[in-house]
Amino acid sequence: MRRLSAGAALALLLAHASPALAQFGKGGGGGGGGGGGAAPHAPTPEEEEELHNAYQRASEPEIAPPQDPLTMSPQIRERVGSDFMAGPPSPAGPVVHESWFPYEERRGDYRLRMLPPLWIEHTRGLPDPSQSRYGVPQKEDTEGLYGLFYYRRRSPDLDMDVLFPGFWHVRDRANVVTLLGPLLHREAPAEHDNWLAPLFFEGSRADGGYFHAPLLLTTSHWSKAGAFTLVGPYFHSRTGPDADTGVVPFYFHGDNGSVDGNRRTYTFVPELLYYHSAHELDGSSATIVGPVISQSDEKVDVFDVAPFYFHIKGKPETGGVPEEHTTVFPLFHWGRDPESSLLILPGYLRRVSHTADTLISPFYSHATTRNGATSLTAAGPILPLWWSYRDNDLGVRAWAAAPFYYTSDSPAGHDWLTPALGHFETYGLSSTWWVFPSFTFNTNTRGWEDDLHPIVYVGRTDESSHTVIAPVFWDFADPKSRTTIGFPVYWRFADGQDGSITQVVANTVYLQKRVAGGMDWEFHFAPFFSYGEDPGGYFWNVLFGLAGYSRHGAATQTRVLWIPFDGGTPPPQTASGR
């Protein structure tokens, strides 16, 4: 690790330059001293140039090497960092015993003195220049155990006095802690702590502090960012300028402390059913005292006495709508705004707007919309007995004298209805007749339908038809399939795409399906007899195989007492194998 720097190398070169040049100038043979050399001679041009360069190098300034090239300032050490984590190295040098009673030994900057078990003392940092470069403390660091219960340490950064088990006094740089049983005191720059556990805990910091007394149900801590205090049912909480205070469960108050025009406050007293809040930004406030509710902002005022009285009033002078609404439930409601007005009394409603006027009462009702384009008028005791409707835009006219007659005309069609007969027609599309009590006869561009609700439904739509006589007969047919049910003895399902038929009539079953070369069909009269054919053969059975015979091509099978006897080539699975 001892290496010469560039300055040291230059100084060494200059130190050796003078003798060399002197020897070069005199000339020098191989003899020793005392005049045994050759006579001097004049230097050649090359020798003169070399001599000139040597003197020129000798005239350059000398730079002395540092005393310890590996040392660095604390600032440089902090920036560069280090992976050295083991602390000061072990002491170096031979062990020197200075005494045996009490025992004392020393090695480098290290010393150990002891008289077990009453005295054990260890010291580092004794004067020892060989260890200074490795980080060994320049001041003494002594620690010892005296009388088994007293521990003492003295060092530049850490002092300790410990009398086991009840007394501790520790100084860690500027931090000093004293502990005597349950009593603790700590001092540090701009902060301190005082504890008497478990009764009392108090401390301060540069920007706050704390106080805790558990037996008094008291706790508090504070700083520039916020604070919290709890004393029994009382609490106070602060986050920045925002603060909440209360006595649980009797009183709660909050204030966000804003000074930029966005202040918000609230007060809540549950026992009095009282609540109040205010918001400075939009000028709103709300107050509740029992059933009384008052709300206000820049655009509207609200005052209610729930559930009977409700009042709303707008503030057009501050940007609100010029409106007012009052309700006395269930007797009265009145309201107005720039678009409409509304009056409601028991059995009476009147609403008027720019485009509509509506009046409803038990005896007379009238409504117009779209600036009079539509109108409805009704009269009668409680329920309308006479009413008239018109829509000038669509050309619709309708009126009724209940329950005797109803009629409606429009460009699309004409309808009329009496208690015994009615007709509903859409020109060019459909016509429906209704006959008391529940007959309907309909014809339209896609077909027809006649119904006797809710029993008989018969009709056709395009290529599909249906016949229903509930609840015993259903028939639905279209070009692809047909389903017929005569509940509960007749069931028939036919598929026109593959020619298949499944039919059940009482205890008979008929199955049919189109196959390659023809039709595969079979008939079963359960449990007595079965017969079927396919393009390659046929079969018959009595009592499901008590006696039977089947043939498919050259293969045959005979059944006697349900036992099959094969003949010829075994047949594939066909109708005869069912």
GUMI-460630 format. One record per atom (N, C-alpha, C, O): x negated, y negated, z negated. Coordinates in pm, whole numbers, plus 50000, padded with zeros to 5 digits. Example, Ala and Ser with C-alpha at 12.3 -4.5 7.8 and 13.67 -1.06 7.14 Angstrom:
// residues 2
486815056949220487705045049220486805033049220485765033249154487155022549292486335010649286487104999749213486594988649196
// end
This chain:
// residues 578
499195012050000500005000050000499154987450000499684976450015497824988949983496964977149987496574974750132495724981750188497194964850193496914961450332496514946750338497044938550263495534943250430495104929550446496044922150537496404927350643496454910450500497264901950587496384896050696495164897650695497024889050792496274882950901495304872450848494184871250899495724864550746494814854450689493634860650621492514855650631493884871850550492774878550482491774884150582490574883450559492254889750692491354895150795490504884150856489314886050880491124872550882490364861350938489304856550841488174853850882489624855550714488644851150614487484860950605486324856950592487804874150612486744884150606485814883150726484604884950712486374880250844485564878650965484624866750952483454867650988485134855650900484304843750885483214845950781482114840750795483504853450678482514855850573481314863550625480194861550579481544872550721480454880450778479824873950902478834879050954480384862750949479894856851075478504850651058477674852051148478214843650945476944836250931475744845350934474814842551010475684856250855474494865050865474324871051003473194872651050475394874151067475274880251200474694870351299473814873651379475194857951293474714847851386473244844551359472454842351450472914844351230471504841351198470584852051252469524849251307471014864451234470204875551285470134874951436469084877751495471274871451500471304870751646470414859751698469744861351800470394848151624469594836851672468104839551661467324835251747467704846551558466274849551543465814860751632464624862551659466754867951674466374880451744466054890851640465684887251528466174902451668465924912751567465584925751632466354930851713464494930951600464144944151648464534954551550465344952351460463964965651566464344976751481463554977051353463784985951271462614967851330461814968651209462514963651088463604957951097461884965650976462444960750851461974946750825461484940050916462124942350701461744928850666460234927350652459484936950667459814914850622458384912350599457594909750724456384912250722458164904950833457454901250954457134912351044456244911151129457834923351031457564934551121458294933451251458194942551333459074922151277459894921451398459134915151512457994910751496459794914851630459204909051751459234893951743459944888351659458484887151831458454872651834459764867351889460424873851970460144855251843461434849651894461334845952041460254843152092462524846152109462544842652250463734833452276464664833052196463714826352384464814817052417466064824852456465964834752529467254820652409468484828152442468864826452588468614816052650469464836652640469994836252777471304828452777471884826152671471804824252900473104817152904474224825152840475084819352775474254838452856475324846452795475214846052644476224845352574473974846452593473804845952447474194832352391474734831452281473914821652467474314808252420475844807052412476384801152318476534812752512478014812052508478574819952390479504815452323477984831752364478454839752250478194832452119479014832752027476994825752112476674818251991477644806651972478054803851859478004799852080478954788652072480324793252022480934786751937480804804752076482124809952034482114814051887483104812351816480964819451840480894823651700480974811551608481694811951509480234800851639480334788751557481724782451562482214777051463482344783351680483704777951691484684785651602485554779751538484524799151597485404806951510485114803851363486024803851281483844801151330483494798451191484074785351142484234783351021484394776151235484914763051194486424763251171486974753051128487164774551200488624775151180488934775251031488104779950953490124770150987490454769550843490664783450787491114792450859490344785250658490524797850589491854797950516492224788050454492594809350523493884811050453493714822250353493484833750390493814818950227493614828950123494814838250116495954833750132494614851050093495724860550081496494858249952495934853249855497824862049949498574860749823498064870449720497524881049752498274866549593497794875449487498544888749488497944899249466499864888249514500654900749520501594899749640502674893849630501194905549754502014903749876503384910449867504224907949954503654918649767504934925649757505944918349671507114922349666505534907849601506474900749516507384891949601507024887849712508614889049545509564880249613510374872949506510514877549393510894861449546511684853549452513034860249425513474868549505513704856749313515034862549286516044859749397516884868149426515974847649460516914844549567516694853749688517654858749747515394855849725515104864749838515504879049804516034886149889515254883249680515604897049641517124899149649517574909849690517894889049611519354890449616519854891349759520804898749787519234883949853519644884449992519224897250060519994903250136517984901650033517474913750099518114926150042518454935350117518304926649908518854938549846517824949449831516694948149879518214960249766517294971349742518104983849714519204983149660517534995449749518165008149715517535014249591517785025849559516705006249519516065011049397517035009749282517394998549246517475020949222518515020749120518045027048990518845028448897516795030948979516365038748864515855030248749515485035948646515805016748759515275008548653513765008748649513115013248744513195003948541511725003548531511125017448539511745027048493509935018748595509315032148606508825037148471508745029548374508505049548468507965055348345506635048948316505905045048407506295047848187505005041648153503845050048206503895062348210502795043048247501625049648303500435048248208500355038748129499545057748216498345057248134498325068348032499315075348013497195070047966497065080747865497845077447739498045065747705498285087847670498985086247542497955083547433496985090847418498195072847359497285069047252498025070347120499035063647099497545078847032498125080346898497435070746804496235071846778498195061346755497615051546664497745055946518496915052346435498795063846488498935068946351499855080846354500645082746447499745089046247500615100746235501635099146124502625106546121501455089846033502435088045926502475073245890501565068645822503465065845930504515070746023503935073346161502875068146196504645081446240504135085346372504245073646466505265066746472503145071146543503155060346641502315064646760501195069446743502865062846881502125065547001502405054647103503425047747096501465053147199501615042547300501085047447433500095054647440501785043247538501355046347674501705034247760502885031247776500745027347814501005015547895501775005147816501325000747710502965001047868503774991047800504744997347701505614990447648504625010347676505595017847597505005021147460503825024047446505895020447357505475024247223506625031247152507785027147164506305041847078507275049446999506765050446857505635054746832507605046346764507275047446622508455053946552509615050546579508185063446462509275070046392508805076546263507645080346247509765077646173509615085146050510925092746031511755088945949511095103646109512405110646110512795115045969511935118645888514125114645940515185109446027515575095145995516595090246043514745088045912515145074945863514775063645958515355052845952513785066146046513305054946127512845060246262511925068546270513485055546368513085058846505513145045946584514205039846593512025041846643511985029046714511255030946845510195037246851511835025246952511295026747087511165012947149512085004847140510015010147211509754996747265509184998047406508335006547433509684989447495509114987647629508774972947647509304964347577507854970147743507514956347772506354950947692506144938847689505594959747627504404954947558503394949847661503424954247776502524941147625501554935547724500794946547795500054954147732500964947347926500274957548008500304952648152501264955548224499284945148197499334939048332499544949048444500084945348549499134961348428499264970948538500714974148571501004979448679501624971148481503034974748504503874962948551505054964848580503344951048559504164939248583504844939448719505964934548733504184945148820504754944748954505924954348973506614953449075506174963348881507214973448901508504970048828509384978648817508654958048778509914954148716510014957248569511104956148513508924961048505508954963348360509184950048291508554940148329510074949248188510334936348123509054929548077508154935948022508994916548100507844908948057507924905647909506924902247846509134906647853509314904947710509664918547650510144927547720509424919847524509634932647460511124936347457511984927847437511394949347477512734955047467512634966247364512114977047393513144963547243512984972847132514344977447084515264969447065514454990547065515674996047006515275006746906514285013746924516095007846798515755017546696516955021246611517945013946604516825032746547517845037746455517195038446317516165044946299517835031646219517265030146088518245035345983519405031045978517795044445903518645049745797519855057145847520865057645777519795062845964520855071046025522105063146066522815067546156522395051546004523655044446030523465030746093524435024646139522245025846096522035012446150521245013546281520145019146285521845008046387521185007746517520914993246551521774984546536519694990746599519284976946631518574976946764517764985746794518884966446846518184964746973517934949946995518794941446971516704947147044516364933447081515714933847220514724940747241516304926347314515784925547451516164912047508516974904947449515584908347622515924895147678517414893647710517954882747694518104904447755519484903247797520474909647700521654906347704520024918547613520944925947528520404927147387519294932147366521204922347290520904924047149522064931547086523224928847116521744941146997522794948846932522424951146787521274954146755523414949646698523324953646559524574961646529525684956346531524384974546501525524983446479525294990746348524294997646331526254989046256526244996346131527435005946134528575002046110527125018746167528205028346187528985030246058528415030245949530345031746071531115030346195531855017146205532605015046301531675008046107532614996846098532134983646150532954974646167530834981846176530344968546214529554969546344528664977946359529904960646440529204959646568528964944746596529864936446583527764941846635527454928346686526604930146811525494935246805527154925846925526514928247054526414915047129527394907647141525214912047180525034900647271524584906047405523494911647417525404904247506525094908147643524954895347724525944889847773523714890847738523434877847798524204867147719523934865247600525154859947784525884849247714527164854147649527934846247594527404867047654528624872847599528304879147464527474888147456528974874447356528694879047220529964884747160531004878147160529874897147110531024903847051530664908146911529604913946888531574905146816531404909546677532654917246637533774912246652532454929546587533564938246548533344942746406532304948646374534324940146319534274944546180535604951146149536584944446118535634964346156536894971646137537914967346239537634967746359539104963146195540134958846292539934944446341540694939746425538924937546289538694923646325537654922846436536574928646425537994915546544537074913846658537014899246696538024892246701535784894746724535574881146774534604881846891533564888346882534934875046999534074874747118533924860447164534894852947171532694856847197532394843647251531664845447383530764853747395532054837547482531394837147612531594823247668532444815747619530834819547769531004806047826532454803547867533004810847949533084793247811534434788747843535504798747806536614797947859535224808447716536244817947677535894824047542534744824147500536934829247474536744836047346537934845247322538974843947387537774854847228538834863947188538754865847037537664866546981539944866546971540054869346829541174879546810542324876946844540824891246754541804901946734541814906146588540774906646523543004909246539543184916046412544194927146439545384925746412543694938246494544564948946542545234956046423544594958146319546524959846438547384957446555548304945446536549354944546599547914935946448548814925146412548704913046504549694906146528547504910346556547284897346616546214898646724545164904646702546504892846841545554892846952545614878947016546684874547059544474871947022544444858447077543184856647156542134861647118543274849247267542104846647347542334835347443543474831647472541234829747493541334818847590540344821347702539324827947683540674816147819539814816847936539674802747994540294793347946538854801448095538634788248152539914782148205540084769948201540834790548256542074785148313543314790248240544414789248294543164795648118544354800348048544004807847921542964805547860544914816947882544684824647761545834833947735546694836047821545854839747613546914849147577547094849047426546204844947352548264853747381548564855147240549584866447226550644865947289549274876547144550174887847125550284890746976549284891646905551524892346928551804896446791552914906846797554084903446785552554919746816553584930046841554634931046731555814932746761554214929946600555194931446493556184919846488557274921246433555814908546546556714897046555557464896646687558154886846716557344907346768557994907846899557624895646982558474889647048556354892146976555884880147045554734883747138553794890747099554804878847261553724880547356553704868547449554754863247485552504864147486552404852547574551064853047647550044856747589551094849347773549844847747849550074836547951551184834948002549024829047981549154817548069547884815148146546794818848103548044808948263546934805048349547434794148442548594790148435546554789348529546994779248624548054784648718548944777248760547974797748753548944803548847550304805748785551314804948855550374808648653551664811348592551514814248444550414814148389552664816948381552674819748238553914827748205554924827248275553814835148092554974842648045554934842947894553894845747834556094840147830556204840347684557484847647647558544845347705557354856647547558514864047498558434863947346557484868947287559474858147283559574857847137560954862947102561934855447105561044875747067562354881747041563234880747164562834885247271564434874947151565304873647269564944861947360565494860747469564024853347315563644841547396562544845247495561604852447461562674840347618561624842447717561434829847799562354821847816560234828247848559904817347940558904822848040557864828148003559224821448168558364826648274558104815448373559014808148413556824814248413556444803848509555514809748613554544816648580555804806848739554924810148851554704797448930555594793049003553544791648917553334778548977554294768648912554384768248789554994760648990555974751448932557324757948904558194751748843557524770248948558814777048932558904783048792558034790948753559954779348714560064783748575561464788948547562454783748600561524799348463562784804948416562714806048264561704810348209563804801948197563874802048051565204807948010566214806048078565214815047896566494820447851566414826247712565334828547658567604828647655567774835847531568744847147562569954844947571568204859447578569004870847623569934875147510569484876247396571224877647537571934876147666572794863647670573824863547737572374852847598573264841447579573034830047678573984823147714571814828047723571524816147801570394818947897569384825047861570574814148024569544815848127569464802748207570494796948243568234798248234568054785948311566814787348398565814793048354566884782148520565754782748611565604770048691566594763348722564364766748724564064754648801562794757648881561764761048823562864756349015561694759449096560654748149094559554749749147560994736649033560024725949015559514719549141558474713049139560224721149252559744715649378559804700449375560764694649324558774693949432558744679349441558754674749586558564662949613558994684049679558984680449820560394680849880560554682950000561404678949796562774678249847563494691449854564574692249912562924702049796563574715249802563754720849661563554732749638564134712349567564294716849429565594724949415566634721349470565494735849339566654744249311566684747349163565664750749103567864746149102568054749048961569304757448941570214757549024569324764648827570534772048791570614772948639569604772648570571844774148588572114776048446573254786048434574284784848501573054796148346574044806848333574264809548184573314812648112575524808348138575894811248000576994821748005578174818248019576644834647994577644845148013578824844147917579964846347959578574840847787579674840747691580724830247723581904832147692580314819347785581254808747823581754810247966582494801748015581354821048034581704823148175581314810748256582064806048342580114805548225579664793148288578444795848375577514802848335578474790148496577344791148588577274778248668578294773148714576054773048685575864761048767574554762248843573534766348787574584758848970573374758749052573394746649142574454741549179572194742049178572054730349265570874732549358569844737949317571024728249483569984729649585569794715949649570684710749717568604710149627568354696549673568284695549825568684685349881567764705949894567524704850037568804702250115568814693450201569874709650088571134707450160572174700450074573334699450113571754695449956572684688049870573824696449817574884691049784573644709649808574734718349764574674720749615573604720249554575834723549556575934727149414577134736149397578074735849475577084744249291578194753249260578324754149110577334755549038579574753249062579854753948918581034763348897582064762248963580864772648802581934782148768582134781248618581194782948540583374778548577583754778448436585014786848425586114782048450584844799348386585994808348382586584809948521585864813448614587904807548537588524809048670588334796848759588734797048875587714786248707587544773848784586234774648862585174777148805586324772648993585164773449082585074760449159586034756349225583934753849152583714741449225582424742749304581374746049249582514740149435581354740649523581334728149609582374722949649580124723449637580004711349718578684711649793577664716249741578714706749918577504704249995577754692250084578744685150066576874689850179576994677950262578214678250352578654667750398578784690150378579854691150476581214694350416582234691650481581284699950295582584704150244582564704450092581534706950029583744701850032583984703549889585004714649870585994715349943584754723249771585664734449741585994733949594585114732649509587304735049563587754735649424588834746349414589884745349479588574756649332589504767849319589784770549173588924768649086591014775049146591394780649017591944794449048593144796249070591014804349050591394817749095592354824248995592214822248874593344831849044593604834949186594794827249242595444832049335595094815149187596344808549224596144796149310596954793549399595104788449286594954775649354593614775349427592574778549369593644771249555592434770449636592514757749720593534754849783591404750049721591404737349794590044735449861589004737349798590054731649988588854728850066589044715450135590094712850194588024706850129588104693850196586764690850262585714691650198586814687450391585604684450465585104670350440585814661850388583834668050478583194655050462582704649950597581524651450628583574644150676583134639250808582094628250799581324626350892582064620750687581104609750675579674614650664578754606850687579454627450629578094633050618577904644750713577064653450685578644645350823578434655650922579384667250915579264676650993580344667050822581294678050811582474676150906582564666250978583374685850903584584685450986585704678750907585874681850789586454669750968587594663650897588734673750880589674674250959588624681650776589604692150751589984692350604589274687150519591144698350577591604699950440592564711750436593444713050521592384720550336593214732350321593564734050174592684733250088594844736450146595324738250009596234750350003597124751950087595994759049902596804771049884597244771849740596424770749648598554773749719599104776849588599754790449603600904791649645598994800749568599434814449595600474818749492600284816349372601584825149536601964828849674603014819449732603814823649816603044806849688604154797949723603884789049842604814785449914602634785449866602434774549959601014774950015600074778149943600864771950142599564769550204599724759050312600634759550394598814749450310598804739050413597354736150447596494735050359597084734850578595744731950622595744724650754596644726150837594694716650773594554709450899593064707950930592234707150840592764707551060591424704351109591614697851245592744696951293590554693351310590734686651439591374695351546591914689951643591354708251533591894717051635593324721551607594074724151702593724722451481595034728151451595494724151313594744718551233596784727351285597374725751152598174738351122598684744951212598274741650992598944754050954599734751450826599204745950729601014755650827601884754550709602544768150688603184773650778602374773450564602974786450531603774784850403603264780250301605054788650410605944789250295606544803250291606464810450390607134807250181607784820450181608844821350293609824814050292608624830350387609544832250499609374822250611610204821650702608294814250609608134804050713606654802250743605824801550652606314801550874604964798750920605034789551039605804791951132604214779051037604134769851151602664766451175601984761251087602204769551295600834766351334600854758951465601474763551561600184747551472600134739251591598684736451625597904732351539598314738651753596974735451802597104728151935598214725551981595974724951997596014717752125596674726052234597254720352326596594739152226597094747552334598224756952292598804763752376598544757352161599554766952116600394760852006599944752051932601644765651996602574761551892603354773851849604064779951930603224777551721603854789751673604704786651552604254780151458605964791451555606884790251443607494804051419608044810151510607404808851293607964821851258608804820151133608354814551033610054825151139610944825051024611864837251035611894843851139612594840450928613484852150936614614850551037615194860551079614954838251077616104836151164615734831451304616424834551401614644824251314614264818951445612754818351453612094813751359612204822951566610754822451589610514817851731611234821551823609464809851747609134804851879607614802751885607014797451791607004807051996605564805752012605264802552157605824808652248604364792952178603844789852312602334790152306601744786352205601694794652414600244795152423599814789952559600634788252649598514787552573597934782952700598684770852754599064770352871598884760952664599544748452704600934750852764601314744352861601664760152707603024762852752603124772952864604234775552912602014778652909602094788453018602844800852975603514807253056602734804452847603504815852796604374811052681604014801552611605494817452661606374814052549607134826452505607454835252585607414826852376608204837652318609184831452221608804823452135610444835052237611494830052149612284841952097612704850752172612474842051964613204853151902614144847451797613834837551731615324853951783616314849551684616984861851625617154872151691617374860351500618074871251436617864870951286616934864451239618684877451213618464878651068617344888651039617484900551068616254883950983615084891750945614394897351069613354892151109614964907751132614384913251254614994906451376616174902951374614204904451483614754897651601615884905751665615724917651693617014899251687618114905551761618144900751905618664907551994617584889251927617494883952064616124877652080615664870251994615484880952193614214874552218614004873052367614564880452447613184863252402612904860152542611414856952554610844849752472610794862552660609374860552683609144856952828609774862652918608224847452852607874843952989606394840652995605794835552901605824843853113604434840553141604404834653281604494841753381604284821253285604344814353414603164817853503603324818253625601984820353447600824823553527600964836953595600584838453711601514847053526601664860453582603034862753643603264873053705603954853353628605294855053684606124865453611606954872253673605934866953481606644876953402607804870253330607654859653269608984876653338610174872253266610764884353197610984894653261611014883153065611604894352991612494888752882612184878652819613644895752860614494891952749615244904252700615394914152771615704903352576616394914852516617454909852420617314899552355618534917552413619574915652313619664928852238620414937852275618874929852130618764942452057620074945551983620724936551931620434958451981619764969752048620444973752177620424985452214621044964052247621914967652358621224967352494621474975952579620374957452516619874956152653618494949552651618234940352574617614954652741616294948852761616024948952910616344958552979615424937952960615054937353100613764929353116613494920153039612964933053217611714926153245611484926353394611664936453461611054914553447610734913153590609364906953604608994897653531608614912253701607304906653734606994910253878607674918753936605974904053936605614907854073605194922554083605204928154193604834928953972604404942853978605534952853967605414964154013606664948653906607724958553891608934952953819609014940953791609894962053788611134958353722611494969353622611464981153655611854965153498612244974553393613574970053334613844958153323614394980053295615574977153214615884989153127615565000553161616534986353012616754996952914618024994052836618244982752791618875004552820620055004152735619965015652637619095024252654620815016252537620745027452442620905041152505620475051052446621505042152626621735055352686620925057752812620745069252852620425047152876619785048953006618765037853027618965026552984617665041253093616655031353122615895034953248615785046553286615345024353314614585026553436613365017353433613485005453406612165023253462610905015853459610205018453592609865029853625609985007553669609465009053804608274999853825608314987953794607205005853879606054998253928606064999654080605865010454135606314988154146606564988554290605444995854364604264992754350605875005954445604955013154530604095023354458603325030454523604205024454324603355033854250604165044454176603905056454193605115040454097605835050354017607215045353981607495033353981608075055153949609435052153904609805062353798609665074453818610275057253682610605066153570612015063053520612355051453496612815073553505614145072353447614145078653309613555089253288614805072053215614995077553081616475079053054617255069753076616865090853006618265093852978618355098652834617595107252792619295092952759619495096952620619755111852612620505116652697619205119852517618405114552407616915113852436616215105352382616385123252527614935122952546614535128752682613485135052694615365126452783615015131052917614225119952988614575108252980613135124053059612425114753146612195121553279611865133453286612375113553386612165118653522611255108553592611615096953611610075113353631609065104353686608615109353821608395121253842608485099653914607875102354044606815091654068606995079954034605695095954126604625086454153603895090854279604245100954340602875083454316602185086154441601395099154438600975103854543601175105054320600405117354310601265129654280600775140854286602555127354249603395139054221604655135054146605215124254167605075144054058606305141853984606215149053849605365157753829607105145153757607175151853626608545149353565609035138053563609165160453515610445159853446610265165953309609745176953296610705158753207610475163153069611745162052987612575153153006611875171552894612875170752788612095171652657611795182452608611765159952603610895159152484611625164852363612805161852342610925173152281609535177852296609485192452336608635199952288610425196752428610535211152455610065214652595609205223352610610605208152697610365212152836609535201352906609835189452899608445206252975607595197353054607285204553185606655215053186607735198553296607535204553427607055193553520607595182553521605995196753600605545186453691604395191253779603865202253762604035182553875602935185353966602165172353988602745161654006600815173653986599925162454016598925167154120598115176054093598985161254240598155165754352598355180854370599475185054398597295189154355597415203454376597535211254246597445223554246597745204454137597905210954008599345209953962600035200253990599785220253890601145220353839601145225753697600195232353654602205222853625602345227953490603835229953459604695222553507604085240053379605435242853330605285247253185604565256753155605975240353096605905243452954607315243852899608095234452917607635254952831608865256052755608435260052614608315271952582608215249952531607655252552397608695259352309609875256252315608215269052226606825273452214606585287152275605705294452229607355290952382607285304752428606625306352565606185317352598606555295752646606065297752782605185285952823605535274252805603985289652882603065279752935602525284753068602155296453081602495275953165601935279553295601205267353351601805256753373599885269053375599055258353430598315264153552597635274353543598475257353666597895262553791597205251353866597655239953868596065255053929595345246154021594655254954124594715267154111594005249354224593395257754329592325267354278592025277154346591755265154162590675273754113591155284354016590535294954007592225282153943592635291853843594095289653808594725279753844594635299753733595995298753684596085306253551595575317353536596755299853457596955305853326598445305953296599125295753304598935317853262600365319453232600485327053101599875337653085601265321653007601475328152878602955328452849603625318152845603465340552827604825342252778604735347852637604795359952617604585338852541604265343052404605425350852344606575346852358605125362252276603795367852250603465380052334602455386652306604295383652438604105396652503603415395752639603005406052693603285383852695602745382952831601605372752834601755361452789600425377152888599235368552900598585371753033598275383253062598375361453115597765363653246596785352153274597125340353266595535356253309594495346653340593885350453475593325361353490594005341453573593515344253708592485333753748592665321853724591395338653812590335329853861590275331454012589915342054062590635320754085590675321554230589315321954295589235325554412588225318554226586915318354287586335332354304585755335254409586475341154205585965354854220587095365154227586825377154224588355360554237589475369754251589765377954128590445388154138589275374054010589485381953890590835378853828591325367553832591445389353768592725388053700592635396053571592195407553571593065389953463593245397053336594685394953294595135383653273595405406053281596835405053252597175414953141596815426753146597905409753039598365418052928599865416452918600375405352903600585427752927602035427852910602335438652807602195450552833602765434152690603015443552579601765452152560600705446752530601885465752576600735474452555600115479152686599505489852690600275471252793599625474352920598595463552952598775451752921597485467953014596415458953051596045461553196595815473053235595975450753275595565451953414594355442953433594405431053400593245448553489591995441253514591645442453660591745453253719591245431353719590905431453861589755421853885589665411253823588825426053980587715417554016587205421354153587105433154186586885411154232586385413654366584925417754357584135411054290584555428954424583185433954427582775436354572583595435054663581525439854593581045442554728581795454554787581835465154726582375452854903583075463554972584565464354942585265472754998585055455654852586495456354824586855450954687586295441054641587785457954624588325453454497588135464254392588335476054419587745460254273587625469254158588775465854063588845454854010589715476054042590845473353954591115485353866590735496653897591795482653754592165493653666593405489753587593655477953562594185500053548595435498053474595415507353353595065519153364595805501653236595835509453112597215508253049597725497253028597795519753021599045520352948598725526952814598865538952794598275517752720597735522852592598865528852508599965523452500598535540252443597265547752452597365559652543596545568852536598395559752632598735572252699597945574752827597435585752846597815564952915597325567953049596535556253102596875544753075595445559053179594635548753245594295553553386594045565453408594305543953480593945547353618593245535253678593625523853651592195537753763591505526953828590795531453954590475543253971590535521654045589835524454169588805513454195588955502154150587745517254270586775507654323586395512254462586825523054502585615504854538585305508854677584625522354687584615528154796584055527754580583335540454589584055552154523583535563254530585215550154460585865561454395587045557154312587615546454331587395566254216588555563554132588365571054001587415578853987589285568753904589265576353779590675576553721591505568153753590935586453633592145586753552591845593253419590975601953410592565588953315592375594353180593735595753112594655587853137593855605753028595035607552945594575606952800593655614152760595215598252721594885596552579593385593752562592705599752478592885584252644591505579452635590475590652651589405589952591590785600852732589795611052761590125624752706589295633852715591325626652649591705640252611591635649052734591185660552728592085643452845591915649652976591655638453074592295627953066590715640553170590435630053265589505634553375588865645053367589455626253479588625629553594588195616553659588965606953666586935616053707586455604253780585515608953891584805618853876585545601554001584675604454113584135591254167584865581454183582815591354195582175579854257581175585154358580085589754323581565584454484580745590254589580695605454571581745611854563579475611254564579315625654547579315629754401579335641754371579295620154310579255623454168580655624654112581545616754146580855634554025582165636553960581935638853812580835642153768583005636853737582965639453593584345643753547585345637453583584395654253469585655659553416585605658653265584585661853204586705654253203586785652953057587825662953005588965663053052587435671052911588335680652846588115679252696587005681252646589185675752625589085673252480588005662952450587235664252356587985652652535587065641052523585615644752548584715636752523585365656952598583995661052628583775659752777584515665752855582755651852821582535649952964581685661253020580735665952957582055665553145581275675453220580945669253354581835666853436579645666753379579225660153502579025670353612578645681853588579295665753733579055673753851578495665153961578835653453972577625671054045577015663254154575985653354100575375655653996575805642354174574835631954138575445622654034576575618254050574705619553926575285610453824575645597053886574845591153958576835592353858577295579553918576735567553844576375568453726576645556153913576315543653841577505539053758578585544853766577285528453678578365523353592579375515653677579065504953730580585521153690581665514953768582935515653688582925518053567584025513653759585315514253692585545527753629586165528553523585045538553692585265551953637584485554153510584765563453435583475545453484582705547153361583285539353245582745540053135584345531853267584915523753159585685532553062586245527552964
// end
